[in-house]
Amino acid sequence: MSRSRRRLALTGALLLIAGLAYRPPVIRPAALQITPPPAGVLPFGTPAPAGPLLSRRIGVATTPVTVRYTFDGGVHRPITDVSGGHELRPLGQNGGVLRLVPQGLGLAVAYPNRCTLAQESDCPRAILEGSRDDSLNPGTRPLQYGASVLMTHADLSDGANVVQKGYSVGGVSQFKLQVDHRLGHPSCVITGRTGRIYRAEPWVDVADGRWHDLVCARASDSLTLVVDGVARAWVRVPPRLSIANAEPLRVGGKGPAQGNDQYAGEIDNVFLTIGP
């Protein structure tokens, strides 16, 4: 082989080796940008439409029901459950407002600070309230409901209702989750038409500035409160106790008027499950 041919062969071999050794740079896609939903003050919209005249006869759920609110839609969208139904509307008095604030990758609802005014009638108040929905009445069926809460001892008072439907007086019937009094104890409450109150309350302080998951579970003959996945308290209830009322689902108080057991702090992941 001539010298020129050997030189060409050597050059070709070197190029082949270089080609085999070459690894093109890995072009990685830019990191996924998760745009958080818009936070801010929830606007007070128009009152719920009257709709058709509702029957005086109060119904109960006839099929299994699951409702869950994550509040992750942002301030420019209605507050609905994850399926797009069961809308909740902000209501307030005396300048009380609700704010959507960052929580993890989503949002939570922040309620007015605990009022220290001399006259309770002057205090800002704000809640979320739905419309009458008899499908959220469990009757005597198994029931689970609850929420995630963030509170400090500065948020506590004699009454702080987290989520409820109905009232414990007047023969209305009720299920409710609350964090009442100054010890930060959560409690689950159910009441039938007789007005007798059944309460499951543990000696646990959840007003410690951390998020806690609270679940109330009504079986046929018991009511149990679960805190962060652990059953903490339970009470026996009559199997025939029925919860059925014409009141809407409310989050953060039993109404916007004075004496509403206003909640202070943040709430997320409100849910309700009925049946099977």
C-alpha positions as CSV (number, residue, x, y, z in Angstrom):
1,M,0.0,0.0,0.0
2,S,1.3,3.4,-0.9
3,R,2.1,6.0,1.7
4,S,-0.8,8.2,0.5
5,R,-3.2,5.3,0.8
6,R,-1.9,4.4,4.3
7,R,-2.4,8.0,5.3
8,L,-6.0,8.1,4.0
9,A,-6.8,4.8,5.8
10,L,-5.3,6.0,9.1
11,T,-7.3,9.2,8.8
12,G,-10.5,7.3,8.1
13,A,-9.9,5.0,11.1
14,L,-9.3,8.0,13.4
15,L,-12.6,9.6,12.2
16,L,-14.4,6.3,12.8
17,I,-13.1,6.1,16.3
18,A,-13.9,9.7,17.0
19,G,-17.5,9.1,15.7
20,L,-17.9,6.1,17.9
21,A,-16.7,7.9,20.9
22,Y,-18.8,11.0,20.3
23,R,-22.0,11.2,22.3
24,P,-24.3,14.0,21.3
25,P,-25.3,16.2,24.3
26,V,-28.6,15.2,25.9
27,I,-31.1,17.9,25.3
28,R,-33.4,17.9,28.4
29,P,-36.8,19.6,28.3
30,A,-37.1,22.6,30.6
31,A,-38.4,21.9,34.0
32,L,-42.1,21.6,34.1
33,Q,-43.6,24.9,35.3
34,I,-46.7,24.3,37.5
35,T,-48.6,27.6,37.5
36,P,-50.4,27.8,40.8
37,P,-54.1,28.8,40.7
38,P,-54.7,32.5,41.5
39,A,-54.9,33.3,45.2
40,G,-56.6,36.3,46.8
41,V,-59.9,37.5,48.2
42,L,-63.0,35.5,47.2
43,P,-65.6,37.9,45.7
44,F,-69.0,38.0,47.2
45,G,-71.3,37.0,44.3
46,T,-75.0,37.2,43.9
47,P,-77.1,35.1,46.3
48,A,-78.0,31.6,45.3
49,P,-80.9,31.5,42.8
50,A,-84.3,30.7,44.3
51,G,-84.9,27.9,41.8
52,P,-88.1,25.9,41.9
53,L,-90.2,25.8,45.0
54,L,-88.8,23.2,47.2
55,S,-90.9,20.6,49.0
56,R,-91.4,20.9,52.7
57,R,-90.8,17.2,52.9
58,I,-87.1,16.7,53.6
59,G,-85.4,13.9,51.7
60,V,-82.3,11.8,52.3
61,A,-79.6,10.4,50.1
62,T,-80.9,7.4,48.2
63,T,-77.5,6.4,46.6
64,P,-73.9,6.7,47.8
65,V,-72.6,10.3,47.8
66,T,-69.1,11.7,47.7
67,V,-68.4,15.4,47.8
68,R,-64.9,16.9,48.2
69,Y,-63.7,20.5,48.0
70,T,-60.0,21.3,47.4
71,F,-60.5,25.0,46.7
72,D,-57.8,24.8,44.0
73,G,-59.8,26.5,41.3
74,G,-58.6,30.0,42.2
75,V,-60.5,33.2,42.9
76,H,-61.9,33.6,39.4
77,R,-63.9,30.4,39.5
78,P,-66.9,29.2,41.6
79,I,-66.2,27.1,44.7
80,T,-67.4,23.7,43.6
81,D,-66.6,20.2,44.6
82,V,-64.1,18.2,42.4
83,S,-66.9,17.0,40.2
84,G,-68.1,20.6,39.5
85,G,-71.2,20.6,41.6
86,H,-72.5,21.5,45.0
87,E,-71.4,25.1,44.8
88,L,-70.4,27.0,47.9
89,R,-70.8,30.8,48.0
90,P,-68.9,33.3,50.2
91,L,-71.1,35.2,52.6
92,G,-69.9,37.9,55.0
93,Q,-70.8,40.8,57.3
94,N,-69.0,43.7,58.8
95,G,-66.2,43.6,56.3
96,G,-65.4,39.9,56.8
97,V,-63.8,38.3,53.8
98,L,-62.4,34.9,52.8
99,R,-59.1,34.5,51.1
100,L,-57.6,31.7,49.0
101,V,-54.0,31.2,50.2
102,P,-51.2,28.9,49.0
103,Q,-51.2,25.4,50.5
104,G,-48.9,22.9,49.0
105,L,-49.4,22.9,45.2
106,G,-52.9,24.2,45.7
107,L,-55.0,26.6,47.8
108,A,-56.8,26.7,51.1
109,V,-59.4,29.0,52.5
110,A,-58.2,31.6,55.1
111,Y,-60.9,32.9,57.4
112,P,-61.1,36.3,59.2
113,N,-58.7,36.7,62.2
114,R,-60.2,36.0,65.6
115,C,-62.1,39.2,66.6
116,T,-61.0,41.1,69.7
117,L,-63.6,43.9,69.5
118,A,-65.6,44.7,72.6
119,Q,-68.9,44.2,70.8
120,E,-69.3,40.9,69.0
121,S,-71.9,42.5,66.8
122,D,-69.2,44.6,65.2
123,C,-66.9,41.6,64.4
124,P,-66.1,40.7,60.8
125,R,-67.7,37.4,59.9
126,A,-67.4,35.2,56.7
127,I,-68.4,31.7,55.8
128,L,-69.0,29.4,52.8
129,E,-72.5,28.3,52.3
130,G,-74.3,26.0,49.7
131,S,-77.9,25.7,48.8
132,R,-80.5,23.3,50.1
133,D,-79.5,19.8,49.0
134,D,-81.3,16.9,50.5
135,S,-78.9,14.5,48.8
136,L,-76.4,15.5,51.5
137,N,-78.7,14.2,54.3
138,P,-77.4,10.8,55.4
139,G,-80.5,9.8,57.4
140,T,-79.4,6.7,59.3
141,R,-76.8,5.6,56.7
142,P,-73.0,5.5,57.4
143,L,-71.4,8.9,57.1
144,Q,-67.9,10.3,57.0
145,Y,-67.1,14.0,56.8
146,G,-64.2,16.2,57.7
147,A,-61.5,18.7,56.7
148,S,-57.9,19.7,57.1
149,V,-57.4,22.6,59.5
150,L,-54.6,24.9,60.4
151,M,-55.0,26.9,63.6
152,T,-53.1,28.5,66.4
153,H,-54.2,29.3,70.0
154,A,-54.8,32.9,68.9
155,D,-57.5,31.5,66.6
156,L,-59.5,29.7,69.4
157,S,-62.7,30.8,71.0
158,D,-65.8,29.4,72.6
159,G,-67.0,28.3,69.1
160,A,-65.2,27.6,65.9
161,N,-67.3,25.5,63.5
162,V,-65.4,23.8,60.6
163,V,-68.1,22.1,58.6
164,Q,-71.7,21.5,59.4
165,K,-75.2,20.8,58.0
166,G,-78.2,21.6,60.2
167,Y,-78.5,22.7,63.8
168,S,-78.5,20.9,67.2
169,V,-81.6,22.7,68.5
170,G,-85.2,23.1,67.4
171,G,-85.6,19.5,66.2
172,V,-83.6,20.2,63.1
173,S,-80.8,17.5,63.4
174,Q,-77.2,18.1,62.5
175,F,-73.7,16.7,61.8
176,K,-70.8,19.0,62.6
177,L,-67.0,19.2,63.0
178,Q,-65.7,21.9,65.3
179,V,-62.7,23.1,67.3
180,D,-64.2,24.7,70.3
181,H,-63.0,26.4,73.5
182,R,-59.5,27.4,74.5
183,L,-57.8,23.9,74.6
184,G,-57.9,23.4,70.8
185,H,-59.8,20.1,71.1
186,P,-61.6,19.0,67.9
187,S,-64.9,17.3,68.2
188,C,-67.5,15.5,66.1
189,V,-71.2,16.2,66.8
190,I,-74.4,14.6,65.6
191,T,-77.9,15.3,66.7
192,G,-81.2,13.9,65.8
193,R,-84.6,15.5,66.0
194,T,-84.9,14.8,69.8
195,G,-82.1,17.4,70.3
196,R,-79.8,15.1,72.3
197,I,-76.2,15.8,71.4
198,Y,-73.6,13.1,70.8
199,R,-70.1,14.3,70.8
200,A,-66.7,12.6,70.3
201,E,-64.0,14.8,71.7
202,P,-60.4,13.7,72.4
203,W,-57.8,15.3,74.7
204,V,-55.8,16.4,71.7
205,D,-54.7,20.0,70.8
206,V,-54.8,20.7,67.1
207,A,-54.3,24.4,67.4
208,D,-50.5,24.2,67.2
209,G,-49.8,26.0,63.9
210,R,-49.6,22.8,61.9
211,W,-52.0,21.2,59.4
212,H,-54.2,18.4,60.8
213,D,-56.6,16.0,59.0
214,L,-59.8,15.6,60.9
215,V,-62.4,12.9,60.0
216,C,-65.8,12.2,61.7
217,A,-67.1,8.7,61.0
218,R,-70.7,7.7,61.9
219,A,-71.4,4.0,61.8
220,S,-74.7,2.5,62.8
221,D,-74.1,2.7,66.5
222,S,-71.0,4.9,67.0
223,L,-69.4,8.2,66.1
224,T,-65.6,8.3,65.9
225,L,-63.1,11.2,65.5
226,V,-59.9,10.4,63.6
227,V,-57.0,12.8,63.9
228,D,-54.2,12.5,61.4
229,G,-55.2,8.9,60.6
230,V,-55.5,7.8,64.3
231,A,-58.9,7.2,66.0
232,R,-58.8,9.5,69.1
233,A,-62.3,9.4,70.5
234,W,-65.7,7.7,70.0
235,V,-69.2,7.7,71.5
236,R,-72.1,5.4,71.1
237,V,-75.1,6.7,69.1
238,P,-78.6,5.1,68.6
239,P,-78.7,3.2,65.3
240,R,-82.0,4.8,64.5
241,L,-80.7,8.4,64.9
242,S,-81.5,10.1,61.6
243,I,-79.9,13.3,60.3
244,A,-82.1,15.0,57.7
245,N,-82.7,18.8,57.4
246,A,-83.3,21.5,54.9
247,E,-80.2,23.5,55.8
248,P,-77.3,24.0,53.4
249,L,-73.8,22.7,53.9
250,R,-71.7,25.4,55.6
251,V,-68.0,25.7,56.1
252,G,-66.5,28.0,58.7
253,G,-69.6,28.9,60.8
254,K,-73.3,28.3,61.2
255,G,-74.1,31.5,59.2
256,P,-72.8,35.0,58.7
257,A,-74.8,36.6,61.4
258,Q,-73.8,37.4,65.0
259,G,-73.1,34.4,67.2
260,N,-72.2,32.3,64.2
261,D,-69.4,30.3,65.9
262,Q,-67.0,31.9,63.5
263,Y,-63.9,29.8,62.5
264,A,-60.5,31.5,62.4
265,G,-57.5,29.9,60.7
266,E,-57.3,28.0,57.4
267,I,-59.4,25.1,56.0
268,D,-58.7,22.7,53.2
269,N,-60.0,19.4,51.7
270,V,-63.5,19.5,53.0
271,F,-65.3,16.2,52.3
272,L,-68.5,14.3,52.9
273,T,-69.3,10.7,52.1
274,I,-72.6,8.9,52.6
275,G,-73.1,5.2,52.3
276,P,-73.1,2.6,51.1
